[in-house]
Amino acid sequence: MEKGRREAKKPNYSSSSPDEQRRLRSNNFHSNRSENNAQVSKRGSTCSSNTLDENYGQSQDSSNLPSLVGTCLDMCPARERAQRERLRDLSVFERLNGNPGRTSPSLAVKKFCRTMSTTHIQASDVRPLPVLQGTLDYLLSLLDSSEHPFDVVHDFVFDRTRSIRQDLSMQNIVNDQAINMYEEMVKFHIISHHKLLRCSSNPNISSAHYLNMEQLTKSLLSLYDLYNANRKFNSINRNEAEFLSFYVLLHLGFNGESMGESLSTWFRLQPSSVTKSKEMRFARKVLRFFRVGNYKCFFSTIASEASYLQFCLMEPFINEIRVEAISCINYGGYKLHPYPLEYLSKILMLKESNVESLCKACGLEITTDEAGNKFLPTKQTGFCRPKGGFHEYSFLDIERFQRQTMVKHSRIVN
């Protein structure tokens, strides 16, 4: 519903200069201010349990919190904006004409504040739902920019979307629009999970990747609480099955305890319409193939059935699983029968040259016969897991996921 509204009239920024692009995005947000003014008094339904995340770093019962409806009509409250100008605490995206000490209501976006207290916050410092929606649309539009590297854009959007979740939490907004906003923010973190792997020039990228995963997990768990709070009868949200499948896929890299309750307990709590959905069937299949060591079916199922977001979420784990597959072949194969790299390439969904590179990174030798065919001799004792992370190894059928990107998620990825 909201998605359709926002996508109806998306401005074209591609032909403008970087400064003009940012100005157009800001004007697009502020052109809706009169509409926002009319909607400030409208507030989403409230929930008596702690359904929204980031409650200032503390888990609180929202029933004990004072009723609050934000009245700030800008992306950043005037008081914070003035203070950050004095302190020259402005992101490159917030600077007026590049001046680190000057900004404007159309550029500044409220920062996340870990130490904020709900008992002393003023309504003028909190943005109502229509303004939060416009701010989120503005932030996501910045991901279209080619003016700055992705990791720089990610740092800004990462912090400012945390602030959006904070304002939603303070006002206890629990409705369909809040769900839609959380889904957009989860998409941002998942696609960042995929794109940060390609920002190798930044020495701090591993830290950014870890923090992004941390916020992805928090956002997902809060989104699931919102789904439960808004569920009517036995119906589910149209995107709920896919977003719930992410919880299962994260168990490829996390043990169940770190994500909360065990998977078996979690499955019993889900509606049958979710557990029988194609998205959840896919997630359960790949997790089962991984756990039983059926790597051929694991990779072929990903290639044929994964959605773009599911692939982005799994991609960092895929190389780890490729190494596990190579380890099994090395230790379990017959010494007198070397394994053809051509066949291994089809199993791992990887180009043959990349298979050779990955095997060598694992300390394994590759042989070549008289016809030029390459083989992996088994029972090698020098096997080890690659140190210092993995090189970028593309999935063989990556074009299918890229087509999905352009069709389904172009507003975030392109």
N, C-alpha and C positions, 0 to 999 in steps of 0.2 A: 504493500500500500504506500508506505513512505518512500520506498525505493523508487517506485514509479514516479512519485511526485518530484523527487530530486533529479532524476535522470531526464525529465521531460525537456528541460531547456538548459543544456550544458553549454556554456560559452566556449568558443574556439580560441585558445590561447597560442596555438602553434605558430601563427604568423606574426606575433608581436615580439618586441624586444623583452629581455628578462624583467626590466623595471616596469614596463607597460603590462606584462603578464601579471605581476604581483598586484599592480594597481587595479586591474580588471577583476581579479579574484576578490580583492577587498571590497570593491564597489558592488560586486554581485552579492556579497554578504550584507552590506549596508543598505542595499536597495530593498531589502525585506524588513527593515526596522519598523516601518509603520505597521506591517502585519504582525510583527513580534510584539509590539506594544499592545495590540488588541488581544494577544493571547497570553500575556503575562499572568493574568488572573486565573487562567485555566491551568490546573495542576493535575499531574498524573495521580492515580490512586496510590495509597500508601500501604505499606506492609509492616506487620508487627514483628517480623523476624529480621535477622541480619542478612538481607538478600543482596545487598550491593557491596562491592569489594572496596578495599583501600580506605576503610573508615579511620583515616589518619593513623594507620599503623596499629590500631587497637580494635579488637573485636568487641563491639558494643551491641546492646539490645536497642534497636531503633525505637522501641516503645517508650524508652526513657529519655529520648532526645526531644528538645523543644521543637514545636512546629515551625517550619521555615519555608518561605517562598522567596526565591531570589528576585531582586528588582534591578540588577545590573543589566543594561541594554547593550553594552559593548562587549567585545571579546575579552577585554581586560578591564577590571575596575579602575576608575580614575585615580584612586589613592595609590594603588600598586604601580600604576603607570608612571605617576609623578615620582615615586620613590625610586623606581628602577632607572629613570632618567638621571636622577641625582647621583646614583651609584654607578652609572654607565653600565648597567647590567642588562644589556639588550642583545638578543640574538641577531645574527646577520640578517635574518628575515624580518626583523622588527625595526630596523634602523631607517629613519627618514633621510633619503638621499645619501645613504651610507654613513651618516653621522652616528657614532656610537653613544652619543648623549641625547639624541632626539628621536622621538617616535610619534605615533599618531594613533587615534582609536581604530583606524582601519588596518594597522599593522601589528600592534601589540596584542599578544595573547596571554591570558593568565597562566602563570607558572604553577606547577605542583608544589605544595607546601606540606612537608611532613609533620610539622609541629602545630598546625592549626587546631584550634579547639572549637567544638561545636557550641559550647556554652557562651562563647564571647564573640562569635562571628556576627557580622552585621549583614542584613539582607542586601544592602547595596554592594557587598563584595561577592555575592553569589549570583550566578547567571541562571535565569529560568530556562525551561526546556526549549522553547523556540530559539533562544540565543545559543544554547549549547548545540542544537542541531546545525545552525548556521556556521558556528565555529568549527564543528567537525567537518562539514563540507569544505570549508576553506582550507583546513589543514590537509585533508586528503588531496585537494587540488594541487598542493605544493609538490606532491610526489610526481607530478608531470614534469617538473622543472629539470632541465639539463644544465642549469647554471652552476649547480653545486654537486659534488659527489653524493651518492646515495647515503653513505654513512653520516654525512653532515645533515642532510634532510631528515634522516631517521632520528638523530639525536633530538632535534627540535620537535618533531611530531610525537615522538615517544614521550617526552615530558609533558607536552600540552594535552595529549589525550589522557594521561593520568589525572591531570587537573579536571578534565571533563568528567571522568568517572567519580572524582571526588565531589564535584558539585551535584551530580546525580545522587550520590550517596547521602549527602547532607540533607537533601530535600526528600529523601525516601521515595523517589520517583520509580514506580513499578508499573509500567504499562507497555503497550505494543511498540510505541515509538522508542522507548528506552531499550527494548529488546533489539530493535533494528539498529540502533546506535552501537550497542555492544557487539552485534554481529559484524558491523563495519570495522570496529576497533580490533576484534579478533582476526579478521581478514588481514588488517594491516600488520599485525604481529606475525602471522603465519607467512605472509609474503616476504616480510623482512627477514624471517628465519631462513628463507631461501636465498634472498639477495645479499645478505650480509656475508655469506660464504664466499662471495665473489669480490669482496672489498679487501683483498689481501695486502694492499698498500698501507692500510692503517694498522699500526702496531697494537692498538687497543681494541681491535675488532673482536677478539675472543671474549673480552669483558662485555662488550656491547651485545654479543650473541647470547651470552649467559643471562644478562639482565633482560634482554628481549624475551627469552624463554620463560624467565620468572614471571614477567608481566603477562605473557600469553596464558600461562597456567592460572594465574589469579583471575584474569578476565574471563576465561572459560568457565571456571567454577562459579563465578558470579552470574554469568549468563545462564548456567544451568539452574541456579536458584530462581532467576527471573522466569525461566520457562515454567518451573513448578508453581510459582506464585500466580502465574497468569493462565494456567491450564484450566480449561472449562470442560467439565464432563470428561470424556475420553479423547478429546481432540488434541492435536499437537500443532505447533507452529510449523509453517511450510518449510522452514530451513532446519528444523530441530534435529532431524535424523542425521543430516550431514555434520552438524556441529557437535552432536553427541558422539559421532564416530571418531572425532579427533581425540577424545578421551581414551579410547581404546588404542589408537595408533601411537599415542605417547608412551604406551607401555612397551613399545619396541626399544625405547631408550631409558625408561624409568621403571623401577620396580613399583609394585602397587602401593606400598606403604607411603612413598613420597608423594603420591597423588591423592591419598586419602584411603577410603575403604577398598577392600579387595574387589577385583573385577567380577567374581562370581556373585558377591553380594550386590554390587552395583547393577549388574544385569537384571537381577530379580526385581529391582525397584523401577525399571523402565517400562513404559507402556508397550504392549505387544506390537502396536503399529510402528514403534521405533525399532524394536529388536528384529522385526521381519522386513524392514526396509532394505533396499538394495545397498544403501550407504553403509548400514551396520553389518549386513552380511559380508560385504567386501572387507571391512575392518577386521571382523572376526576370522575370516579366511586367511588373510595375510599374517595375522598374529599366530594362528594355528600352524601355518606352514613354517613360520620362523621358529617356533618352539620345537617342532618335530624335525627340523633340519631339512625340509623339502624346499631347497633353495630354487630349484627350477620352477616349481609352481609359484613360489613367492614372487619372483621377478616377472614371470609371464602374466600373473594376475594383476600386478601393478600396471604393466604395459597395456593391458586390455580394458581394465575396469576403473582405475583410479581417477578421481576428479582432479582438477588442477590444484585446489587447496590441499587435498589429501597428499598429492605428490610433493608439494612444497614442504609439508610437515614431515614427511618421511625421508626426504632427500638426505639430510645429514646422517641418518641411520643407515642409508642404503650402502654406503661405502664400508661401514663397519660390518655389515652383513655379507658384503662381497668378500671381505677378508676372512670371515668365518667359513664361507663356502670354499675358498682356496685352501684354508687350513684343513678342512675335512677331506678334500681331494688329495692333498699332499700326504696326509697321514693314513688315509684309508685306501689309497689306490695301490695297484700292483707295481712293484718296482720295475719289472720287465716290460711294462706297458705304459710309456709316457702318455700324458693326457694332451690331446690336440688343442692348441689355443683357439682354433677356429670354432670348435664345439664349445669350449669354455666361454668364448665371446657371446655365443647365443644364449647360454644359461644366465650369464651375469648381465645381459643386455648392455654390453660395453663393446666399443670398437676393439679389434684385435690388438692394435698398437697400444691402446690403453690397458688392456689385459696384461700385456708384456710389461708395461711400466709398473703396474700395480704389483705383479709378481716379484719384480726386482726390488720394489720398495719393501716387500715382505722378506727379503733376503734369499729369494729363490732364483735358481739359475734356469735359463731357457735354452733349449737346444734346437738346432735346425737340421733337417734331413737334406739329402741331395736334391730334392725337388723344391727346396725352399720353404717347406712347411715347418711351422714352429710347434714345439711341444714343451709341456711342463713335466720334467721327470719327477716322479713321486718318491716318498720316503726320504726327502731331503731333511737334514738335521739343522739347517741354518734358518728355519722359518722363525720370523718374529713379526710382531705387529708394527706397522709404520710409525716412526717417531716424528713428532712435530706436525701432526695432522695429515690430511690427504690433499693431493692435488685435485684440481677440478676435473672430474670424470663425468662427462655428459651421459645421460640415459640414451640408449639407441633410438627409442621412439619419442624423444623429447619434442619433436615437431607437433605431435598430437596435443601435448600439454600447452605448447605455445599457441596453437590455434584456439584452445579453450581460453587462454589468457586474453586474446584479442576480443573474443566474442562475449565472454561472461564477466571478466574482471578488469576490463580495460581502464576503468577510472582509477584503479589503484596501481596497476602495474606499469602501464605504458608511460 
